Amino acid sequence: MTPNRIAYRHGGQIFKFTEAISFVVNCQTPQDVDAYPFSPWSFTMSKSPQPIPPGQEHIIPHLVCDPCSAAIDFYKKAFGAEEISRMPAPDGRRIMHAAIRVGKSFVFLVDDFPEFCGGKSESPKGLKGSPVTLHHYVENCDAAVKRAQDAGATVIMAPMDMFWGDRYGVVVDPFGHKWSFATHIKDMTPAEMQAAMKSAFAECA
């Protein structure tokens, strides 16, 4: 498929180009197809498109990663992510769009394209940090943090039991994105949580 012109906003970046687009897709379910914005299937399927694609009902993080291909490899190793699709950019080096699945959740990825953003980088590296943390409940918080660390993430908060009833730890990946992991270990009432919070903050004073 060679479109005459494509202009769209993707991952906070606006793209305009006329080159042919190639597709590399690993779609195994209808939900995987829907996760791919320019899937070849979307041009041949005759059924009416659904406003909200199945499996995409929840908020999906969309991360700028530099480089995106290395981020995909890291997330596979660190989080057990499954690559669903990727669309190479016209330069043949960067990625316009990729979709991975971590557990049951989709995450969208895109390379940094400063030339479409007024010459400014949109990655956490370029911005020198990110205010966003991606949170993931897991069966074993300690094991999840160690797996990420072994894959190359930096632990910024070692796993510990927190006042709200979770065991909780935080890492930052090699691309500047922060990920928190938690395992729920204790059910607490709001009053118990409030009292535990006051006690925890008193210890830090």
C-alpha positions as CSV (number, residue, x, y, z in Angstrom):
1,M,0.0,0.0,0.0
2,T,1.4,3.4,-1.0
3,P,-0.8,6.3,0.2
4,N,-0.6,9.7,-1.5
5,R,-0.1,11.4,1.9
6,I,-0.5,10.6,5.5
7,A,-0.7,13.2,8.2
8,Y,-1.6,12.2,11.7
9,R,-0.7,12.7,15.4
10,H,0.8,9.7,17.0
11,G,2.3,9.4,20.4
12,G,2.2,13.2,20.8
13,Q,4.1,13.7,17.5
14,I,2.7,14.9,14.2
15,F,3.8,13.0,11.1
16,K,3.5,14.0,7.4
17,F,5.0,11.8,4.7
18,T,4.3,10.3,1.3
19,E,6.6,7.2,1.4
20,A,5.3,3.7,1.2
21,I,4.7,2.0,4.6
22,S,5.6,-1.5,5.3
23,F,4.0,-3.7,7.9
24,V,5.4,-6.2,10.3
25,V,2.5,-7.8,12.2
26,N,2.2,-10.7,14.6
27,C,-1.5,-10.7,15.0
28,Q,-2.9,-13.8,16.6
29,T,-6.4,-12.6,17.7
30,P,-8.9,-10.0,16.5
31,Q,-7.8,-7.9,19.5
32,D,-4.3,-7.9,18.2
33,V,-5.5,-6.7,14.8
34,D,-7.4,-3.9,16.5
35,A,-4.2,-2.8,18.4
36,Y,-2.6,-2.0,15.0
37,P,-3.7,1.4,13.7
38,F,-2.8,0.8,10.1
39,S,-3.4,-2.9,9.8
40,P,-3.8,-4.3,6.3
41,W,-6.9,-6.1,7.5
42,S,-8.6,-2.7,8.1
43,F,-8.6,-2.0,4.4
44,T,-10.2,-5.4,3.4
45,M,-12.7,-6.2,6.2
46,S,-16.2,-5.4,5.1
47,K,-17.9,-5.3,8.5
48,S,-18.6,-2.0,10.2
49,P,-15.7,-0.9,12.4
50,Q,-16.4,-0.8,16.1
51,P,-15.9,2.6,17.8
52,I,-14.0,1.0,20.6
53,P,-12.0,-2.1,19.4
54,P,-12.5,-5.2,21.5
55,G,-9.8,-5.5,24.1
56,Q,-9.0,-1.8,23.9
57,E,-11.6,-0.5,26.4
58,H,-9.0,0.6,28.9
59,I,-6.5,3.4,28.9
60,I,-3.4,2.4,27.0
61,P,0.0,3.9,27.8
62,H,1.7,5.3,24.7
63,L,5.5,5.6,25.3
64,V,8.1,7.4,23.3
65,C,11.3,5.2,23.5
66,D,14.7,5.9,22.0
67,P,15.4,3.5,20.4
68,C,12.0,1.8,20.2
69,S,13.3,-1.5,18.8
70,A,15.7,-1.8,21.8
71,A,12.8,-1.0,24.1
72,I,10.7,-3.8,22.7
73,D,13.5,-6.3,23.3
74,F,14.0,-5.0,26.8
75,Y,10.3,-5.2,27.7
76,K,10.3,-8.8,26.4
77,K,13.2,-9.7,28.7
78,A,12.2,-7.6,31.7
79,F,8.5,-7.9,31.8
80,G,7.7,-10.9,29.6
81,A,6.1,-8.7,27.1
82,E,4.7,-10.1,23.9
83,E,5.2,-8.1,20.7
84,I,2.0,-7.8,18.8
85,S,3.0,-5.5,15.9
86,R,5.4,-2.9,14.7
87,M,5.4,-0.5,11.8
88,P,8.8,0.7,10.6
89,A,9.2,4.4,9.7
90,P,10.1,5.5,6.2
91,D,13.7,5.9,7.2
92,G,13.9,2.1,7.8
93,R,15.6,2.7,11.1
94,R,13.0,3.9,13.5
95,I,9.5,2.6,14.4
96,M,6.3,4.6,13.8
97,H,4.1,2.4,15.9
98,A,4.5,-0.8,17.9
99,A,2.1,-2.6,20.2
100,I,3.2,-5.0,23.0
101,R,1.2,-6.8,25.6
102,V,2.3,-7.1,29.2
103,G,0.1,-9.6,31.0
104,K,-3.4,-8.7,29.7
105,S,-2.6,-5.0,29.0
106,F,-1.5,-3.3,25.8
107,V,1.3,-0.8,25.7
108,F,1.9,1.3,22.5
109,L,5.4,2.4,21.6
110,V,6.9,4.9,19.2
111,D,10.4,6.1,18.4
112,D,11.5,9.7,19.1
113,F,10.9,12.0,16.1
114,P,12.2,15.4,17.1
115,E,12.0,16.6,13.5
116,F,8.2,16.5,13.8
117,C,8.2,18.2,17.2
118,G,9.9,21.5,16.5
119,G,13.3,19.9,16.9
120,K,12.6,18.9,20.5
121,S,12.9,15.4,21.9
122,E,9.8,13.8,23.4
123,S,11.5,10.9,25.1
124,P,12.2,10.9,28.9
125,K,15.9,11.0,28.1
126,G,15.4,14.2,26.1
127,L,13.1,15.7,28.7
128,K,15.5,14.6,31.4
129,G,12.9,12.7,33.3
130,S,9.2,11.8,33.4
131,P,6.4,12.5,35.9
132,V,4.6,9.3,34.9
133,T,4.9,5.9,36.5
134,L,3.3,2.8,35.0
135,H,1.9,0.6,37.7
136,H,1.6,-3.2,37.4
137,Y,0.1,-5.7,40.0
138,V,2.0,-8.9,39.9
139,E,2.0,-12.2,41.8
140,N,5.5,-11.6,43.3
141,C,6.7,-8.0,43.5
142,D,10.3,-9.0,44.6
143,A,10.7,-11.4,41.6
144,A,9.3,-8.8,39.2
145,V,11.7,-6.1,40.4
146,K,14.6,-8.5,40.2
147,R,13.8,-9.6,36.7
148,A,13.6,-6.0,35.6
149,Q,16.9,-5.2,37.3
150,D,18.6,-8.3,35.8
151,A,17.4,-7.1,32.3
152,G,19.0,-3.7,32.8
153,A,16.5,-1.6,34.8
154,T,17.6,0.6,37.7
155,V,15.9,0.0,41.1
156,I,14.9,3.4,42.6
157,M,12.8,1.9,45.4
158,A,13.5,-1.6,46.6
159,P,10.4,-3.8,47.4
160,M,9.0,-3.2,50.8
161,D,5.7,-3.6,52.7
162,M,3.7,-0.3,52.4
163,F,1.1,1.2,54.7
164,W,-1.7,0.7,52.2
165,G,-1.4,-3.1,52.2
166,D,0.8,-3.7,49.2
167,R,4.4,-4.9,48.8
168,Y,5.7,-2.3,46.4
169,G,8.9,-1.4,44.4
170,V,9.9,0.9,41.6
171,V,12.4,0.7,38.7
172,V,13.3,3.0,35.9
173,D,14.0,1.3,32.5
174,P,17.0,2.1,30.3
175,F,14.7,4.5,28.2
176,G,13.7,6.7,31.2
177,H,10.2,5.3,31.9
178,K,9.4,4.4,35.5
179,W,7.6,1.2,36.4
180,S,6.1,0.3,39.8
181,F,5.3,-3.3,40.8
182,A,3.0,-4.3,43.6
183,T,1.6,-7.5,45.2
184,H,-1.4,-7.0,47.5
185,I,-0.7,-8.6,50.8
186,K,-3.3,-7.2,53.3
187,D,-6.8,-6.0,53.0
188,M,-7.4,-2.8,55.0
189,T,-10.3,-0.5,55.7
190,P,-9.9,3.2,54.9
191,A,-9.6,4.0,58.6
192,E,-6.8,1.4,59.0
193,M,-5.0,2.8,56.0
194,Q,-5.3,6.4,57.3
195,A,-3.9,5.4,60.7
196,A,-1.1,3.4,59.0
197,M,-0.2,6.4,56.8
198,K,0.0,8.7,59.8
199,S,2.3,6.2,61.6
200,A,4.5,5.8,58.5
201,F,4.9,9.6,58.1
202,A,5.6,10.1,61.8
203,E,8.5,7.6,61.5
204,C,9.9,9.7,58.6
205,A,9.6,13.0,60.4
